[in-house]
Amino acid sequence: MILEPLSPGQDIPAPLLTELTALYASNREFHRLSGDFPDPDDVRPGQVAAALAEDLAMPDAEVLLARTEQGRLVGLAGTLAHHPDPADPDPWIGLLLVDAAQHGKGYGRALVRLVENRFRAQGRGAVRLAVLANNPKALAFWTALGYELIGRRPDRARGRPCAVLRKVLGEVLRIPRAAARIAVVAPDGAVFLFRYDNVEVGPHWALPGGGLEPGESPREGALRELAEETGWSDLEPGPLLCTWEHDFTRMDIPVRQHEHVYVTRGPRRDPAGPRLAAEHTADGILGWRWWTRRELAGEPEPVWPPGLGRLLDAWEG
């Protein structure tokens, strides 16, 4: 699952507003309890846009869209970094919506974990939220995730009776992610690498590749990612060079990534294709070049996986 912040102060593009309206409209049961919409059975795009604008108008507010790896919108979370009450030191989760057709599939729990990890990464020690007193299902959901009842009071917006819950946040929880990469080795022994600059680990170089899609094998994923990032569709993954695990932050989410790294031979050439610029921008790729073994031995910036030159020497030997 990927979190995507909704930009404040801008009109929501029509296709996105259509997605958001469908998400809100699917949660009729919640809207009947909350009274947020005049007719829960007829939620309109203009009403959704107005509700989101109101949420984002609050200082330190954020609306996070939750999408699957395939880009489908499955949920939304509204957060508040600082409560208007100066006596309240904790950030808040103000709203959590999951597509009603996807209830019971774990998306809500996954979304909560991602939001909690964002707060952990910011150094926040706890998080709070309010549950409507007439919503026992929501109360059961949150208490099952470790949130404890600390009081009852009306909400600030409409005076509705609410239960206030709080959860102490421990160390950063990392989301496991499976990935695969391919080391493409030219006839002169050089290997092709992309350059990145990650908020957690800084500038580094890595082989073509990325996260696996559901049901995809590491070899299939490595081949797909290679074609998407370089335009090279005439290569096949060779033997497994290594597996390794590392931590980094992906789209503001702390990740623990387990990678299968394959190796193959190929011509020394440039990436080519009509969509490469967009792919590189989406993946955070800053540049690329072929590295000689001598350059790998020096590694002026970190190279993933570590010791790549030694691994390639052993493979060739």
N, C-alpha and C positions, 0 to 999 in steps of 0.2 A: 504494500500500500504506500502511496506517495502523497504527501501533504503539499498543497499549493495555496499560498496566501492569496486572498482576494484583495485586489488593489482598492484602497479607499479613495473617495473623492472623484471617482470616474464612473461614467455610465457603463453598466454591465453589457457586454456584447450580446446581441440577440440570441445566438446559439447557446451561450452559457446560461443566459436567463431562462431559456427553455428547459435546460437540464435542471437548474435550480428549482424552477416551478414544479417540475415533475417530482423532485425529491421532497419538497414541502407538501405537495398535494397527496403524496403516498402516506403521510403520517396523520391521517384524519383523526384517529383516536386521540393522539396527543393534543391536537388543536382543539378538539371538543373539551378537553380538560383545561387547557390553558386560556382559551378565549382570545388567542392572538389574532384570529381571522374571523370576520363577520360570519362567513359560511364555510365551515371546514370541508364541505363537499364541493366547493367551487372556489379554489384558491387561484387567484389571478396573478399574472406576471408583474403587474404594477404593484400589487400588494407585497409580493416577495421582494421586489427591488426597494420598496420603501422600508420594509422591515430590516433589510440588510444595511441600508444607508443609516438607519437609526442606530443599529448596533455599532457600525464603524465610526459613528460620530463621537463616541465616547473616547476620552483620552486613554491611550495605551490599549485599545481594543484591537483584536485581530480575528478575522474569519478565515478558517482553514478549510479548504476543500480536500476531501479524501478521494483519491482515485486508485483504481487497480493498476497493475503494471501495464495493462492494455489500454488505459486511459478512460475507463468507464467511471463516472461519478457515482460513488456508493454512500457518501456521507459528508457531514459538515460539522465543524466544531467552532463555537464562538468562545474566545478567551479574553480575559482582562488581566493585564499584568499587575495593576494596582487597583484595589477597591476604592471607591470614593470615600469610604470611612477611613480616616487616617489611623484609627486604632486597629485596623485590620491589616496585618503585615503580609498576607498571603495573596498569590494570584488566584484567579477564579476561572472555572469553566462555566460559562453562562448558558451554553446551548450545545446539545449533542443530538444530531439527527442522522439516522441511517435509513436508507431506502427500505420501506416496509417490506418489499418483496425479497429483501436480503436479510431480514431479521432471523436470528438463530444460526447464522453462519460464521459468527466470530468477528464480523467487521466492527461492531461497536467496541468490543474489548480491544481489538487491535488499534482502533482510533484513539481510545483512551490512553493506551500505552505510549503511542507516539506523542500525544500532547504532554503527558507526564515527562517523557524524556526531553522534550523541548524546555520544560521548566527546570529539570535537573541540570541540563547543560548551561542554563542561565544562572545556576547557583541557588535556585529557590529551594527552600527546605520543606515546603508543604503546599498543598493546593486545596481550595474550598469550592463548594458548589451548593446550590439550593435546589431542593426537590419539592414540587407542589405537594401539599398535604393530601390531595385527592388522587395521587398517582402512586399506588403501592408497588406497581410493577417497576417503576423507575427506582424507587427506594431499594427494592430487592436487588436490582442490577448493580447499583453503586455500592451497596454494603458487601456484595459478593466480591467486589474488586478491592476491598480493604478500606473503604471510606467509613468513618465513624460519625454517628450523630453527636453534634456538640451543642445543639440548641434549636429553638423554633422561633420564627419571627415572620412578619409579613415582608413580602418582597418590596423593594424600593419603587418599582415602576407602577404597580397596580394594587399594592396592598393585599395580595393573595397570600393565604397562610402557607408557609413553607417550612420544611425541615432543612437545617443547615448541616452539611457534612464536611468533614476534613480528613485528609490523608497525609501522613508524613512521608516524604519522599526520601528514599535511601540513595545509594550510588546509582550512577547512570546505567540504565538497562539498555543493552544493545540488541537491535533487531537482527536475527540471523538472516543471511542472504547467500544464496548459492550463485556462483558465477563461473565463467570459463573464458580462457584467453588462448591465443595462438602466437607463438614465436615464429615469425617468418624470417628465415635465414637465407641471405643472398649467396650467390656462388663465391663471393670473396669473403664470406663469413660474417658480414655485417648483419645486424638484426634491426627490425623496424620498431620504433617506439613513439608513443604519443606523450605530450607534456600536459600536465594538469597542475592546478594550484588549489589544494583542498584546505578548507577553513581549519581543520584539525591538524593535518600533517604537513601542510605547506606545499611548496613546489616539488614535483616528483615526475618521474617518467614511468609509463606502464605499457604493456603489450596491448594490441587490439583485443577487445573483448568486453564483457559486461555481464549483467545479471541474467539468469535463466528465466524463461517464461514457464508457466505451469505445464507440467507434463513433458517438458523438453529435457533431453539428455545433455550432459556437458558437451559432448562432441557436436551435437546439433546446435546448441547455443553458441559455441565457439565459432562455428562456421557461419551462422547467421550474423553474429556481431561483426565478424571480419568483413563480410560483404557490405554491411550497413555502414561501417566506419571507413572503409578503404575503397569500396567498389570492386574489390578483387573477388570474383565469383568462380575462379578457375582453380582454386586451391582446395585441398582437403586436409583436415587435421591428421598429423602423423602420430607417432607414439606419445604417450603421456610423459612430459618432462618432469613435472612435480605437482604436488598439491601443497597449498599453504593457506594460512588463515591470518587475517589482519583486521585491525580496527580503523575506521575512518568515519567521517560524517558525510552523509549523502542527502542533499536537499534538506538540510537542517536536522536530519535524523541520525543519531549514533548507530552505526552498523558494525556488525562482526561478519566479515565476508569470508566464505570458504571457496577457494578457487581451484579448479582443475586447469593446469597449464599444459598445452600441447605444443609440439614443435613440427615444423614442416619446412621444406625448401621451396623457394620461389624466386622469380626474377627481381632484380633491384629496379624499382620503378616508383612513380609518384601515385598517391591516391587519386582516383578519378571517378566522377559521377555527378549527375545534376543535383542531387540532394545532399551532397557531403557537407556543404557549409551549414545547412540547417541541422544536420545530425551532430556535427562537431559543436555547434552552439548549445544544443540541447544537452549534450553529454559533458559540457565543460572542457572540451579539448582546446588547448591554447596553441598547439603547434605540433610538428612531427619532424623526424629525421631518421636516417639510418645511422646506427652506432657501430663502430668497429670494436673488435675485442679489446684493443688497447684503450679505447675511450671507456669501455665498460669497466675496465680494471681501475680507472681513476675515479669514476662515478662522481663528478662534481656536484650533482644533485642526486637524491635517492632514486634508485631504480627498483621497480617491482617486477618479479619477486627478487628479494635480496640475493646476491650471488649469482645473478643470471649468467654472467660470463663463464663462471666455473661450471654451471649446469650445462651450458652449451658445449664447453670443451669436453666434458665427460660424455655427452651424447655423441659427439663426433668421434671420440676415441673408442 
